[in-house]
Amino acid sequence: MADWQQQQQQQGYYNQSQQQPQQYHQYQQQHQQQPPQGYYNQGQDQNGYQQYGQPPTYSYNPPKENDPNYTFDQAFKIEKPKYNDLWAAILLLVFLAGFTVLSAIVIRGYVTGAHGGAIYGGNNSFSLNDNTIILFAFGLVVAVVFSWLYISLARFFPKQFIWITGILNIVWGLGTAIFYLYKKYWSAGIVFLIFSVFTIIAFISWIPRIPFSALMLKTAIKVSKKHGHVYMVSMIGGLIAAAFSAWFAVTLTAIYVTYQPDRNNPKCGANGSGCSKGKVIGLIVFASFCFYWFSEVIKNVIHTTIAGVYGSWFFSGGGNNFPKGATRGSAKRALTYSFGSISFGSLLVAIVQLLRQLCSVARQQAGDQGDIGGFIGMAFFCVLGCLISLLDWALQFLNKYAFCHIALYGKAYIPAASDTFKMMKDRGIDALVNDCLIGPVLSFGSLFVGFATALLAYLYLIFTDPAYNKNGSFTPVVVAFAFVIGTQIALVFTTPISSGVETIFVAAGWDPQVMIQQHRELYDEMVRLYPKVSQAIQVR
């Protein structure tokens, strides 16, 4: 095996379309016939490197000949496919049904109630109205356009993409902070100022890792250009996310119009019956949770679908035996057998994101009080929000790589997450992931879109000066939801780029030999730019 590996190193990375040596047939048979021996730490060799057992069984079944009808289901065959985590998919459908019923009720109340008069005027001075819906419509357009421009920037300028993102976020954050402080919107100004300082520190620490990250980004973009369905999936998913965001914005506004307690609200009874702040808060929390959950499901369905495409590219040796209909086959699996697992993982993130959103609104309202108690409350909710954000990051991190495993091997969520986390720790892939900047860069890019949408909402409220917001009480709520909508849409649009890099890392961890033998040029360049790769992606 070692002699053949040296020979392959001299000839270039392995091309699976050529005749396979006998040793590699034995290697494949060992993978397919023996039970997994794990990837646990087996001690150190004489050079101090970690030794690992054989990689676990993987489900890629290369064709014996170049079969033009060779499909994704044949390549990543599941012997006994089943609907994993079905309870989560059913629960998601129940919540979506509940959201649909709620939306129908409150939109009817909106149409028959005091919903205002377009941007200016109207008879609604107590709650969100037509003015707000138009605001969210403008925000959706900005979010979609900015998100598409952002991924186009990555596609055409992958080498400069990381630098542009870092500099853009620093300049934007400082400019926005100064503007908010000038307008005496203290809570937002302080938050943006802290964010800008954090961005500067983070970007400085990024600089040594930019060459390695740029290589991974260029590799992902190169594959996506060859298999253009990646961008089609991104566009379809982004438009679905935008449509659901519009539905959510209308429902959110209609909740206020229908149930906001006020003597001028015709939807309330003579004594204010049928309306209460508690009802408004409860319904908004429910609607927001549904929005977070379904948005996460959209994003993770896209991620799982794209992971199947990149997994096909990786195991087929760069595309020589690329399965027919890989995008379609991967999407079909994501929407059927794996949909429950996707719903389960998305549910966990949705709960944490809802808590973070509630904390953000509470922080802004405390900061707007302008007294010592308000600033103490703002500091408390700021710290709490940071802790919740760390939990959100951990879950997002786990989900990204677990769904790569689910896309290729069809396991349920908890076994897939457990196996993937264990593999990444034992193989050392977690070190590569932590040193690759693609995830943080795309998160910063999504935050940029969210902040742009939030700033648009704030400026809109200033220039239109709606009657319901004369004292600024609705500013934190409107700005916060504009930020959430913009960020979620951007995350959906940018998912295919991060999915490619994440799938390459996971696949290389599951079977390092495929990376070394079939993608030798990429492996050598990774080692040149980042020597730690040779310790993680290796079987000794």
N, C-alpha and C positions, 0 to 999 in steps of 0.2 A: 504493500500500500504506500509506504514511504517513498520507494523508488519511483512508482508511477506518479506520485504527487510531485516529485522533483521534475520529472519529465514534463508534466503539465505546466509547471511554472516556467519552463523554458519555452514552451510552445504557445503560451498565452492561456487565457481562461477557457474553460472547457466548453465545447460546443456539442450539445446533446444530439444534434441532428446527424453528427458523424457516428461511425460505428463505435460502440462502447466497449472498452477493454473488459476482459474477463473479471478483473478485480472489482470493477464497479458493479458488474452484475451481482457478484457475491455481496457487495456492500448493500445493494438494494434488497436482495433476498433477506439479508440479515435484518434490515429495517422492517420488512413486510411480514416476516414469519416469526421472529422472536418477540416476546413480550418486552415492553419498555424497561430498560435497565436504569432509567432516570438520568438526571444530569447533575447529580450531587457531587459535592467536593470530595475528591478522592485523595487529598493530600497534595504535596508539592514534589516536583521532580528535582533533579540535581541542580538545575538552573534557577530554582526558586519559583517557577511558574506553577499555577494551579493545574491540577489534573482532574479531568471530568470523565464520567462514564459516557457510553454511547448516547447520542441524542435519542429521544423517544420516537416511537413509530409515527410517521407522518402519512397523510392519506393521499399524497400525490402519486398517481399511477401513470407514468409516462407511456405513450403509445409505442408499440413494438415497431411500427412503421409510421411514416408521415401520413396519417389518416386525415383527410380534409373534413370529415364529419366528427372528429374528436371533440367532445363537448366538455364544459366546465364540470358537470355532474359526473362524468367519467374520470376527469382528472382528479377531482377531490371527492372521491366516492365515500358515501356514508352507508355502511352495511345495512343498518336498521334505522332509517330516518324517523324521527318523531317530533312532535310539537313540544319543544322544551319550554318550561316556565309558562305554561298555558294560562295559569291563573292571572299573571301580570297583564297579558294581552286582554283577557276578559275584563279585568278591572279598568284598564285604560279605556276600553269601549264604553264601560258603564259611566266613567267620568265624562267622556266626550258626549254621551247621550244627555247627562245631567247639564253639561254646559250648553248644549243645543236647546234644551228646554228653557233654561234660565235666559238664554239669549233671546229666544222667541217671546218670552213674557215681557222682558224689560224693553225690547225694541218696540213691541206693541205699545207699551206705556210711553215710550219716547215719542212715537208718532202721534199719539193722542194727547200728549202732555205739552208743557211749556218748554219746547226744545230750542227756542231762540230764533234768530233771523240771520242765517248765514254768518259772515265774518263780523258784521257790525249790526247793532240794533237787536230787536227781539224783546220778548217779555220774560226772559229767564235771567234773573240776577242772583240766583241762589245756588246754582250748580253748574257743572260742565254742560255744554250745549253744542249747537252746530259749529260754533267757533272752534271748539276743541276737536271735533271730528275733522275739520279742514286742516287744523294744525297737524294731527296725526297723519293725514293723507300726505301733506308736504314732507313730513318726517320719513314716511315709508319710501317716497320717491328718492329722497336724499340717501337713505340707507342702501337701497338697491343699487343706485348709480355708483355711489362711493365703493360699495363692496365689489362690484364688477370691475371697476377701474383698479381696485387694489389687487385682485387676483390677476388681472391683465398685466399689471406692473411686475408681478412675480414671474409671469410667463415669459415676458419679453426681456426683462432685465434681472435674471435670477442672481447674478453675481453682485449687483449693487443693491439688491432688494433689502438686505438686512440693514445696511447703512442708511438707506432712505427711510426705512421704518423707524429706526432709532432716532435719527435727527428730526424727522417729522413729528414724532410724539413729544420730544423735548420742547421744540419750538411751539407746538400747538398747546401743550400743557401750560407753559409759562405765559403765553399770550392770553389764554383763557382765564388763568388765575388772576392776572393783572386786571383784565376786564371785569371779572366778577367783583374783585375788591374795589375797583373804581366805582362800580354801581352799588357798593355797600351790601352786596349779597354775600355776607361774611361766611356762612357755612360752606357754600360751594367754592368760594375763593380759597379758603383754607385747605379744603380737600384737594383742589387742583394743585395748589402750591406743594403740598406734601407729595402728591402723585408725581409732580415734575422732579422734585428732588430725588425721589426713589428711582425714577426713570434715568436720570443722569448717572446715579451710582451704578444701576444695573447695566447701562450701556457701556460704561467704562470697563466693567468686569467682563463684558461680552467680547471685547476686541480680540483677545488671544484665540477665541474659539470660532471666530467668524469664518476663516478659511475652510475648516472641516464642515461647518454648517452649510456654507455655500455649496460645497461639493454635493452634499446630500440633497439640497434643494434642486441643484441643476440635474441630478440624476432623476428625481421625481418628475421634474418638468419635462425632461427628455422622454420618459416613458409616457407621460400624459399626452404629449404631442403625437406620439406614435399611435396611441389608442385614444382617439378623440372623444369617445363616449364619456370619458372622465369629466369633461367640461359640459357635456350635455346633461349628465346627472347633476352637476353643480347648478346649472341654470334651472332645471326643473325643480330641484329641491328648494332653491332660493325663491322661486316664484310661489311655490306652495307655502313656504314660510311667510312670505309677504302677504299672501291672501289671508292666511290664518291670523296674522298680526292685525290686518285691517278689520277682520271680524271681531277680534278681541278689543280693538280700540272703540268700535261702535258699541259693543256690549258694555264696556267700562263706562262710557259716557251715558248710556241708557240707564245704567244702574243708578247713577247720581240723579238723573232727571226724574226717575220713577220713585225713588225712595228717600231722597235727601229731605230731611225734616225742615220745613219752612212754611210760614203762614201764606206765602205767595205760591206755593206749589199746589196746583189743582189736583194732583194725584193723591194728596194726603186728605184724610177725613177732616171733619169740622174741628175736632180736637187734636189734630195731628195723627190720628189713627192710621195704621198701615205704613207709617214712615218712622224711621229711627236711625240714628247714627250707627247703632249696633248692627242693624240689618245691612246698612251700606257697607260697613267694614267687613262683615262676614261674607257677603256676596262677592266683594272685591277680592278677598283672600282666596275664595274658592275659584273665581275666574282666573286669577293670577296663577294659581297652582296648575290649573288645566293648561294655561298658556305655556308655562315653563315645561310641563311634562311633555306636551305634544311637540313643542319646539325641539326638545331634546331627542324625542323619538325620530323626528324628521332628520335631524343632524346625524344621529347614529345609524339610521337606515342607509343614508348616503355613505357614511364612513364604512360600514360593513360591506356595502356593494363595491366601493372602490378598493377596499382591502382584498376582495376576491380577485379584482383585475390585477393589482400589483403582485398578489401571491401567484397568480398564473404566470406573470412575466418572470418572477424570480425562479420558480421551480422548473419552468420550461427552458431555462438557459438563455434568457434574453429574448425569447419570442419565437424561436425556430419551431417549436411545437406548441405554440400558443393555442389554448383551447378555443374552439369555435363558440361564439356567443357567450363569452366569459362575463360581460357586463350583464346581459339578460339573465344568465344562469345564477350569477351571484345575487342579483336583485330579487329573483324569484325565491331563493333560499332565505334571504333577509326578511322578506315579506310573508313567509309561510313558517317553516320549521323554526327559524331563529327569531321570529317577531316577538314572542313572549320574553325571550332573554333580553332583547333590546329594550322592551318595555320595562323590565325589571331594573336593569342598570340605569335607565333614564329616570325611573321613579326616585331612586336614591338621590340623584343629582338634583331633581326638581324640588325635593323637600328642602335640601340645603340652600338652593338658590332662592326659594321663597323666604326662608329665614333671613337671608342676606338682604333681600329687597326690603323686608319689613324693618330691618335694622337701619338701612340706608334712609328710609323715609323718616324714621324716628330721629335719626341723627340730624337731618336737615331741619326738622321742625323744632328740635331743641336748640339748634344754632340760631334760628330766626327769632328766638325770644329776646336775645340781646342782653340778658342779665347774667350774673355769676352762675346761677343754677342752670341756666340754659347751656353755658359753655362747659360746665361739669358734665351735664347730660350728653352733650355732643362728644366730649372726650371719651366717656364711657362707651357710647354706641360705636365710636370709631374703633376702639380697641376690640370690642365684641365683633364688629364687622370684619376686622383683620383675622380674628380666630376662625370665624365662619368661612372666610375666603380661603384659608389654608385647608380646611376640611373639604371645601368645594374643589380645590386644586388636587387634593389626594384622590378624591373619587373620580374626577375627570381623567387623571393620569391612569388610574387602574382601568377605567372603562375603555380608554383608547386602545390599549394593548389587549385587553380581554376580548374586545369585539373583533380584533384581527384574528385571534384564535378561533372565535366562534365562526367567522366567515369561512375559514378553511377546513375546520374539523367538526363543526356542527354540534359542539357540546352545549350544555346548559350554562347559565351565567356563572353560578358559584364555582362549579368545577373548572370552568375555563379561566375565571379570574384567579383562582388558587394556583392552577398549573402555570399560568403565564407569569404570575408574580414570583413563584418559586424558581422558574426557569431563568428569569431576568436577574434575580439575585445570585443564583448559583453560577450562571454563565458569565456574569459581569456585564451583561447588556445594560443594566440600570445605570452604570457609570457612563456609557456612551450616550444613553438617552438624556441624562442630566447635563451632559456637556454639549449636546446638540441644541441649537437655539431656535429651531424652526417652530416648535410649539409656543415658546414665549413670544417670539416675533409675531406670529399670527394672532396671538392673544392681544398683544399691544395694538396690532392693526385693527382688530375688532373693537377694542376700547376706543380707538381713534374715531371709528365710525359712530360708536355710541355717543361719545362726547360731542361730535359734530351734530348729531341729531338732537341731543339735549340742548346745545347752544342755540340751535334753530328754534326749538320750542320756547326757550327763554326770551329770545329776541321777538318772537311772534307775540308772546304775551305782553311784552313792553309796547310794541308798536300798535297792536289792535286794542289793548287795554279793555278786555271784556268786563262787563258789569259784575259778573260773578267773582272776579278776582281783584276788586278794588283795593282790598286790604292785603293782597298777596298770599292769602291763606291756601290757595290751590296751587301756587307755584311749585312747591316741593313735590307734590304728587304728580303733576303734569310733566315736569322736567325728569323726574325719576322714571316714569313709565316710557317717556320718549327715549331715554338712555337705554332702558332694557330692550325695547323693540329694535333700536338700531344695532345694539350689540348682538342680539340673537340672530338677526338676519345676516350680519357679517360673519358670524361663526358658522352659519350654514353654508355660505358661499365659499369660505376658505377651507372647509373640511377636506375636500379632495386633495389639496396640496399636502396637508399634514398627514393624511391617511397613507400617502405613498411612502413617506419617510418612516412612519411608524411600522408599516407592514414589512419593510425591508429589514428593520431592526429585529422584529419578532421572528421573521422567517430565518434570518441568519442565526438567531439564537437556537431555534428548534433544530436546524440542520446546518452547522457551520461548513460542512464539506461542500454543500452546493454553492455557497458564497465563494469559497476559496477556489473551487475547480471550474465553476461555470460562469463566474463573474470576476475573473482574475484581474482585469484592468481596474474595475471599481475597487476591489479589495486592496490592490497595491497602492492605489492613490489614497485610499482611506488610511492605510498604514503610514504612508509618507507624511500626510498632513497631521495624523493623530496616532502616534505609535501605540497607544493603549489598545487600539483595535486588535492588534495581533495577540493580545492576551485574552480578549473576550471572544472573538470569532476564531476559534481554533479548537481542534480535537486532538489531544495528545495522549 
